[in-house]
Amino acid sequence: MSVSLDPVNIVRALDRFSELWTQKKIADLNDYEIKLAKLKGEFVWHTHPETDELFLVISGRLTIQLREGDVVLGPGELYVVPRGVEHCPVAEEETAILLVEPAGTLNTGDAGGPMSKAAESLG
């Protein structure tokens, strides 16, 4: 097995893309992907029936709408949406986040639609 000696610089990785609502894989952890995304506006209501979803805000401000109420996150704050809980991310300003999810998890979960896609490797 080959071991990389190169750390991932999150700031530089974020500078390498500008697309909104597109997850970019920056690392693998067991059967999970560590991903970055830039968000602005409102996403779609969806659930991930089989997995929890970790959101960590790097910059900006993220509101995770839940049917029970909103969770508002600023830089350095994280929240785990439990599996099966319907949610809708909203960012009024451009916001950079780090996500941790099982490999192959679609960004729209069970909702599907034109914005649905798995993470792309930032490579």
Secondary structure, DSSP 8 states (H G I E B T S, - for coil): ---------HHHHHHT---BT--EEEEEETTEEEEEEEEEEE---B--TT--EEEEEEES-EEEEETTEEEEE-TT-EEEE-TT--EEEEEEEEEEEEEEEETT--TTTT--STT----EE--
